[in-house]
Amino acid sequence: MAEIIPEMHTLGSINPHTLFVDLNGATRREIDDARAGDVAPRGWEIYEHEARHWRDLVATVWGRSYLDLLFRTYDAILATPDNRMDTTFAQVLELFDRDRSILFPSYYKYVLPEARTVPSGERWSMAFSTGIKVASDGALDERQPFIFVRFDAGPVHLARQPVSEGALLEGRALAAENAATSAWLAIRPVGEDVVTWSLKEAEQREQLYDPELTTYSVASHVTAYATGIKEIRKNLNLTHKLADVALNLVDTGFARLTPTSDFGEPARGRLKGFRRSMNRGYAFCCLAFAMREVVGTGRDAIEGAMRRAGLPTIAKVYADAAVAVSRMPGRTAVDSRLAAIRSKLIAAGAALYRIPDFDAEIADLCPTGPAPAPLVGDADCDVFSFGVSPLDMEESEFLHECHERYREVLRSALRAARGLEFDFTDFVY
């Protein structure tokens, strides 16, 4: 399966088409031992990274919109006879294009070969520009603009990356790793924090300043550039908070979105398109630049930045988001199994949904105990949940069957509508 949800590591993943978390680089025992403070926290960090992706799919406005499309697509496929499956192609290709937009297709981003020659620790510079997407018919679509970040190291041009929804998701997942590290240190002997954070931040700095990984790390770089906050933990925590706002805006929340003057002219040139397309990467950038004129990084500061960026108040944003996340679909899925799964996920999202603690200095952990949590498969092939998974194993397997059926139909849809002939491994999300 091509990558849809971003991952800066190879130790775990989540398939948004099945909502199943695969921890190929950790075991439940390792995570339990880390939670008890007996072993290093790496397995726990990997779990929290993937659990953050799961929560963002289930309990944000962005995730709810994505899952609505996913289940509409599955239902269309399940309800359509094989001899009329071509009537689902438009729906299937809509999901395919939506998946590709999370990180943007490779056409829009690049890392130059020269980037590999830049010495480690070289100071980077950034510049912003805008572009527009190429529609499926090949036309440039002014209704779908996006924001680019150009990375340079002195005279060497390194990369150009769009500020995508995927970059926001990965910034939050990295902050979730730090939440696990912090919780682990709280039960360890006093004095271990200095060395532990030094090692952890060195690892994250290496990831953030790897040119090849800028497609994932661009949100953190925007935060650093806009606010001057470059200390890794503080930077990721603020990225986590600002991304939470961006991922929970409803359509009316974008109506008055306005870039601050120091964001520059490129940010204003396609403002109407950014608003109408509800571009969350752009909203994140506007909010980050608006933080320049406020003091602190807590709730009052973020509220002030939201006001400067033309966004509603925190109370309004999250009241609207609560309605959106918990809303039942207007039409129940034709397939009863799909309808039941959809209802369970909506209930889980409503249970998990809450206004973040914007004054917290570290991100929150995925709930345990009676609260909803993802279904996980570990490196020992054990399947479990640290909370109460809204889906049991049979339901998870059914979603996997839906996913495989979708892939079969997608293969035909791409051949019919876009003239592609391949082994289904050649496209890049």
PyMOL commands that set and color helices and strands:
alter all, ss='L'
color gray80, all
select helices_A, chain A and resi 28-35+42-58+61-79+82-103+106-108+113-117+165-186+193-208+211-227+232-247+251-254+261-263+265-269+271-276+280-293+299-308+314-326+336-352+393-418
alter helices_A, ss='H'
color red, helices_A
select strands_A, chain A and resi 13-15+20-23+110-111+125-134+140-153+156-162+375-378+383-384
alter strands_A, ss='S'
color yellow, strands_A
deselect
rebuild
show_as cartoon
